Amino acid sequence: MAQEFVNSRIQPGKVVVFIKPTCPYCKRAQELLSQLPFKQGYLEFVDITAICATEDIQNYLQQLTGARTVPRVFLGKECIGGCSDLVSMHQSGELLMRLKAMGALQ
């Protein structure tokens, strides 16, 4: 179930962030991404605590990405890591470049 749930959310051309609403790093990632001019439907925040299988989802994220912590940020099918990775990419300009290349921004 967890594998199916996660895989159904991760799609080419879309930015998906798996979060827990009480996590300060998740909130920071949400704030950063919410400031960018995404086209409608290209950015999704997935609250894994809304699903009964939170532990299973985190275990699968660990299998998939090497870490079970949240946020887990996916640019298309590629996991770029967590909040610190996202912030670093943003500060270097790589995030905007990759989002533009994906066609995710207005």
Secondary structure as a PSIPRED ss2 file (coil, helix, strand):
# PSIPRED VFORMAT (PSIPRED V4.0)

   1 M C   1.000  0.000  0.000
   2 A H   0.000  1.000  0.000
   3 Q H   0.000  1.000  0.000
   4 E H   0.000  1.000  0.000
   5 F H   0.000  1.000  0.000
   6 V H   0.000  1.000  0.000
   7 N H   0.000  1.000  0.000
   8 S H   0.000  1.000  0.000
   9 R H   0.000  1.000  0.000
  10 I C   1.000  0.000  0.000
  11 Q C   1.000  0.000  0.000
  12 P C   1.000  0.000  0.000
  13 G C   1.000  0.000  0.000
  14 K C   1.000  0.000  0.000
  15 V E   0.000  0.000  1.000
  16 V E   0.000  0.000  1.000
  17 V E   0.000  0.000  1.000
  18 F E   0.000  0.000  1.000
  19 I E   0.000  0.000  1.000
  20 K C   1.000  0.000  0.000
  21 P C   1.000  0.000  0.000
  22 T C   1.000  0.000  0.000
  23 C C   1.000  0.000  0.000
  24 P H   0.000  1.000  0.000
  25 Y H   0.000  1.000  0.000
  26 C H   0.000  1.000  0.000
  27 K H   0.000  1.000  0.000
  28 R H   0.000  1.000  0.000
  29 A H   0.000  1.000  0.000
  30 Q H   0.000  1.000  0.000
  31 E H   0.000  1.000  0.000
  32 L H   0.000  1.000  0.000
  33 L H   0.000  1.000  0.000
  34 S H   0.000  1.000  0.000
  35 Q C   1.000  0.000  0.000
  36 L C   1.000  0.000  0.000
  37 P C   1.000  0.000  0.000
  38 F E   0.000  0.000  1.000
  39 K C   1.000  0.000  0.000
  40 Q C   1.000  0.000  0.000
  41 G C   1.000  0.000  0.000
  42 Y C   1.000  0.000  0.000
  43 L E   0.000  0.000  1.000
  44 E E   0.000  0.000  1.000
  45 F E   0.000  0.000  1.000
  46 V E   0.000  0.000  1.000
  47 D E   0.000  0.000  1.000
  48 I H   0.000  1.000  0.000
  49 T H   0.000  1.000  0.000
  50 A H   0.000  1.000  0.000
  51 I C   1.000  0.000  0.000
  52 C C   1.000  0.000  0.000
  53 A C   1.000  0.000  0.000
  54 T H   0.000  1.000  0.000
  55 E H   0.000  1.000  0.000
  56 D H   0.000  1.000  0.000
  57 I H   0.000  1.000  0.000
  58 Q H   0.000  1.000  0.000
  59 N H   0.000  1.000  0.000
  60 Y H   0.000  1.000  0.000
  61 L H   0.000  1.000  0.000
  62 Q H   0.000  1.000  0.000
  63 Q H   0.000  1.000  0.000
  64 L H   0.000  1.000  0.000
  65 T H   0.000  1.000  0.000
  66 G C   1.000  0.000  0.000
  67 A C   1.000  0.000  0.000
  68 R C   1.000  0.000  0.000
  69 T C   1.000  0.000  0.000
  70 V C   1.000  0.000  0.000
  71 P C   1.000  0.000  0.000
  72 R E   0.000  0.000  1.000
  73 V E   0.000  0.000  1.000
  74 F E   0.000  0.000  1.000
  75 L E   0.000  0.000  1.000
  76 G C   1.000  0.000  0.000
  77 K C   1.000  0.000  0.000
  78 E E   0.000  0.000  1.000
  79 C E   0.000  0.000  1.000
  80 I E   0.000  0.000  1.000
  81 G E   0.000  0.000  1.000
  82 G C   1.000  0.000  0.000
  83 C H   0.000  1.000  0.000
  84 S H   0.000  1.000  0.000
  85 D H   0.000  1.000  0.000
  86 L H   0.000  1.000  0.000
  87 V H   0.000  1.000  0.000
  88 S H   0.000  1.000  0.000
  89 M H   0.000  1.000  0.000
  90 H H   0.000  1.000  0.000
  91 Q H   0.000  1.000  0.000
  92 S H   0.000  1.000  0.000
  93 G C   1.000  0.000  0.000
  94 E H   0.000  1.000  0.000
  95 L H   0.000  1.000  0.000
  96 L H   0.000  1.000  0.000
  97 M H   0.000  1.000  0.000
  98 R H   0.000  1.000  0.000
  99 L H   0.000  1.000  0.000
 100 K H   0.000  1.000  0.000
 101 A H   0.000  1.000  0.000
 102 M H   0.000  1.000  0.000
 103 G C   1.000  0.000  0.000
 104 A C   1.000  0.000  0.000
 105 L E   0.000  0.000  1.000
 106 Q C   1.000  0.000  0.000
